[in-house]
Amino acid sequence: MSQPADVAVSDLDLKIWRGDANAGELVSYRVPVREGMVVLDAVLWVQANLAADLAVRWNCKAAKCGSCSAEIDGYPRLMCKTPIAEYGGSVTVRPMKAFPLIKDLVTDVSWNYEVNKQIPPFTADEKDMTTSEPWRMQQKDVDRVLEFRKCIECFLCQDVCHVLRNHDLKQQYYGPRFMVRIASLEMHPKDVLDRRPLLKGAAGVGYCNITKCCQEVCPEHIHITDNAIIPLKERMDDAYFDPIRAIARRLKGNK
């Protein structure tokens, strides 16, 4: 897996994880650096010139498809949005740690799409669906929902979340990306479905301890913790852990 001996020494020592779920190692490649180069450029140069079998997932190269997520010098980032100039003469690229490795820099993120299927979709009142009147919303409600719609599903927030990354509690917690998805529905003024039971149960919003690491790595600068997770926690707490409501439930004979 070593590079060809006739490759000229150049400006960048690019170390890329090569291997699969069974075994692997960091392989060092010398890459010529040009002005404006990003990490994805360097990885694709290696694929084109030194290692044709290098597996890497990418699409738009414009930081909008969310495909080229990786861990660059240990920090989850989009390769297409990470300038080589931010680093010295050496950069290390590894696959996302929170998901099963397929090969090299490609991980299996299919679990995320299975989770998305479990979230009830947008549900409007039947009267709103049958009337010919246009829907009217306050601009502040529009702005709040639009922030969540900026998500490009790069899953960097999922990768950095310690509940998923370090403890692998994917059966207990949906992760920050899907807290954003639920928030986009729960906070929509025309949605009438109550997803608080889901938040308390399968979605597991209580597992988040608000470290804000997901918010720090978001390439779209969505305030995941402040504007999505914390308000969802408050909604769930109001329904299930408010002491006055708890007393009322006991008086009614409800659990």
Summary of the structure (lengths in Angstrom):
residues: 255
radius of gyration: 22.3
end to end distance: 61.0
largest distance: 81.3
contacts: 729
relative contact order: 0.11
helix: 40%
strand: 15%
